[in-house]
């Protein structure tokens, strides 16, 4: 009986312990659950509402964006259709971009009488154009196009590959002379009087004689400042003799300064057009003398342009340093080897930017042949690289 009582006590104790453990476990679980649960407050509700509002605004924005993109797409389609149906209409934005791009282009223009064997020793061809072109190709790589104006009856420059001429455009000068009876013309000034008529010529261009050479890298601002030509004036005043009655009766600008003629000449096509509008008879008179340079013409035609530019403040007169250019003497001894060795050293040792090699060589054919070989070697030392547009190893002797 006593044993049963003890067992009963043990069983009750175990039941009590089990109940106690179960109760505490449930309490702990409730505590944990209470810790993990978040009781919302007013501030949290405000944040949630703002978040929902922002999401709604974002959704509305995306819808409006989609609507705008669809409208833009429809507008571009209509614009494209309109431009296709109206070829004459030009998009103002595209036109403005094209004008800016066109204004940045600068072309170069050469005039060349060709290889005429009957010319005197003063005008014979001595590789000038070939190497003057090389000089532009080497030191003015930013140039857009290089026009070479030739007579229709003269030889095409034999060293230029017609199929791969690249930037070089060989152009018939008779296309720009007003009257057919004045062509072909050997009057360089007549060609200068019609440069604005060259098809495709950029508004800004540089006129270079074939015996003028670039001697070091130059940038566009060497030739143009604020879009106007930079001109080297020799001095401020000069006396101009109008030595022919024809020119005395022609309206023209008055000369106020002189300039060095054997230099690259920056020009603007639109300003030349204005010149011809104001002085229409002057070009006609010059072009009428087409068999050669008019002997009574006391100035080069490009200089008359500059007088006009000066009057209208369309040019930037420059007082350049003498090292900007070098004039090779016109007369030479029979053996010119030592002379041109000195000239070469002078050109590469000084800050010479351009030079002129318009020279009078021997009338004796044997002596002249030797001189011509010296000239070839001289030019090859300065401009040895062969441009892509040149025909490799042309037969120069054939054209001598």
Steps between C-alpha positions, in 0.01 A plus 500: 500500500785726589671413167195593296483832672857576408439407138201729491712786631765437233238490223343824621843665514574393144165628380561828677847526346362429154232764540757750625736434208218523247380828647844659494562388138178657385583821682845520340351435157247772554775735611700422189200549279426828670857617441488415128164660440488874416227705640431774246511862614384823334846585364531160333160539341602842357817350350305215345249740350776721358670196353177393338451854366849506352442166331179637352678814372775287348240287328325810363836642383583181311162513331556864393849412382361222283244740354775756424721240330209389284423861402868562426515190283191611307650849457828361363306278259294795375815715475676232297198463275480877453869529408468215253197662335661846496852464362552876480439543872807486722489423866613821683699307759676285242557806282662687791726204578597474133582872489723472806673196352542674165643809668771286659614365162799663334605412145821580313509630141797475261517641148724321249578582139621147434826386341547720196839432344499818292508716813814697577740402776312718749180297472618143450361227722747389767287266714355796694136389501578139584695594812280793598214249507715269711568788739127561548439128541776477763452818702130588451328161553184675622431646153171382348569498124788612278394645165749520212367731227634406156420599143292249310770478233792444736630168623340348805764496780668177398597391854141515635305175489158575350347197671641576846534877511356521853472862616655630178243627248639588156258763370458657155550874546290572191193400703531820703589750224187687395548515121609192299707717264723590796600137547743337520675769701862541603412807706521394864328822606202408284472173691529685832209718392259205491603275788159523667350305206694180573238233558515353850758749630471566874422853616841533662794402281872567454639606163855367450726556200668181381843642588405572863575229757385430856805421712355397837168399659251789503153518653189669354544799733825582317283589200171613658413697812138536613410343162669787310818470289827584674706710259864601524536866405835623381437860597201724551515727196606451143465703184306320228553599140195439284705470185228427248193691391285189518557466873469871566140483384413189701351531848721319750620520862776745581830350608597576860776247566723249327557137586744222428373316195699177545303378800198276552194726469199424722170591335126493560270414213200700627713815526628455145138476383430834671802650323367399158155634585653840575764500222348288219707648214842441651503120465362519146788722392766277657352183350498655152883485498534121482818445297720587796527730797388844399824700479333823602335345806696649788379270776412141562127433508503337843641825641201698375280265702694587813460874440126439488508281812700770676248773413220290650699378802478142376862409553753485783822682404800327654852617567668165478857410576738477204562137587146426384621492141817480292562616144756292310700728264376508142838469327760226546849395395545215256580256781225540760598202719670698778237774485210261557688314772519830688134574429399158632695550824349846540145370456534221755703697758281812513134541582410535131129432449475554123740567215492591132713338231411694187835500323682579179716206393749462218391529136766246408326161485797299630550730800127516563473118510762491778325780687170317477658190658622714792150641541347152506742388772431820696123446495535130580695579816222733614203287392612135460164335577296396195126576550238240406382707204840492325595248234816320623815582302350693207722562198598862565740509206208446264350831609820703530 
